[in-house]
Structures are given as C-alpha cells and as structure tokens.
Amino acid sequence: MKIIGHRGARGLAQENTLGAINKAIKCGVDSIEIDIRLQGKSLVLSHDTTVKTEEYCAFKDALKEINGKKLVILDIKETELVEKLLRELKLYQGEVIFSSKIYSVLQKIKEQKPDANLAII
C-alpha cells in the first residue's frame, strides 16, 4: 500500500502549505499531492480559485521543500499554467506525476513532455 499526503498533510496542518508538506514528509508518506493554480503570473498551491488579497505558498518554495524526497503529484487546476509549470520543473530532479480532471491539460503536457507520467482525475 502507498500512502499519499493529500494537499500535504491536510488533517495535521493547513493544506497546501510548507507546514503541511513538512508534516507529510515527517509522517513518512510515499508521495505528496499538491494543487497548482495561477495567482497573477505566479504558480501557487491552492485547491480553490485564488483571491488577490490572500497569500499562498509559492510552487517553487514547495519544490525546494520536497527536494526530491518524495514523489510529487501535481493536481493542475488551470490550463493556462501548463507552460509556466513545465518551465519551472526543468531543473527539478524529483519524480513528478501530472494529474488533472481537465483532459486538455494532460494533452498539452504530453505534447510538450512525451515521457511525462499522467493521471486523469
């Protein structure tokens, strides 16, 4: 059995934050699922639509925190962020699965990164 930290360790810390990611790692999960959205021009962790007045965990900070220690499952919430996401992942050495309920997101990723691991929700 594999244990996935949903939105980090959602039940133990505020979801989609560095605290939730750290808690998931300390709990020994096999992988960490995080939700990706755009806030302005920045990639952030958020399950719901972002609000200008709120602060969110930056995607790049989450990647630094995970740092290849765990498989990362990216739940991609918006088609518009795919190219930026792939650019930000170019130097990341850890294993990633791209997931989305938006089929066109997965198609776009497969076109640009044929060897990508994909999961439809």
Secondary structure, 3 states (H helix, E strand, C coil): CCCEEECCCCCCCCCCCHHHHHHHHHHCCCEEEEEEEEECCEEEECCCCCCCCCCCCEHHHHHHHHCCCCEEEEEECCHHHHHHHHHHHCCCCCCEEEEECCHHHHHHHHHHCCCCEEEEC
